[in-house]
Amino acid sequence: MKCLVCGRQCLSAGETTTLVGYGYFVDDQGRKHDHDDNCLKRRYKCECGEKWIESKRRTCGDRSDDDPPPIAGCDWKGKGECDCHSNLKVDEWTDTEVLDREAGIKALLEYD
């Protein structure tokens, strides 16, 4: 992702998520619908000092673990905003490049 202030390339320190409970349901065709609306976010910090958070709006089955892929024909989308940050959520990450685990932990500790 490019820094909004200086234009330099910045990397994310990794992804975090809230852990609010949610349920899934099985539709009439036996398909599992996973409507997880936990906030999934990435924190960015640039060398120039600028920092920001980007959060992704989830869809049915949009999980990073081994759950099934999104259900064809299910148009559920999570909320477009969240109480844990002020930014509106995006439908796709702006940048997919993420720091390795060690560098990510260090960057998060320095995030302030």
URNOR-V434629 format. One record per backbone hydrogen bond with DSSP energy under -1.0 kcal/mol. CO is the residue of the C=O (numbers start at 1). NH is the residue of the N-H. E is the energy in kcal/mol with one decimal. If there is no record, write none. Layout:
BEGIN
co:CO nh:NH e:E
co:CO nh:NH e:E
END
This chain:
BEGIN
co:1 nh:10 e:-3.6
co:8 nh:3 e:-3.0
co:12 nh:99 e:-2.5
co:16 nh:41 e:-2.8
co:25 nh:33 e:-3.6
co:27 nh:30 e:-2.1
co:31 nh:27 e:-2.4
co:33 nh:25 e:-1.7
co:34 nh:36 e:-1.1
co:34 nh:61 e:-2.3
co:39 nh:18 e:-1.5
co:40 nh:56 e:-2.3
co:41 nh:16 e:-2.4
co:42 nh:54 e:-2.7
co:43 nh:13 e:-2.0
co:44 nh:52 e:-1.8
co:46 nh:49 e:-1.9
co:50 nh:46 e:-3.1
co:52 nh:44 e:-3.0
co:54 nh:42 e:-3.1
co:55 nh:90 e:-3.1
co:58 nh:78 e:-3.1
co:59 nh:62 e:-2.3
co:61 nh:63 e:-1.7
co:71 nh:74 e:-2.0
co:76 nh:60 e:-1.1
co:80 nh:89 e:-3.1
co:90 nh:57 e:-3.2
co:97 nh:12 e:-1.1
co:100 nh:104 e:-2.7
co:101 nh:105 e:-2.4
co:102 nh:106 e:-1.9
co:103 nh:107 e:-2.4
co:104 nh:108 e:-2.4
co:105 nh:109 e:-2.2
co:106 nh:110 e:-1.5
co:108 nh:111 e:-1.1
END
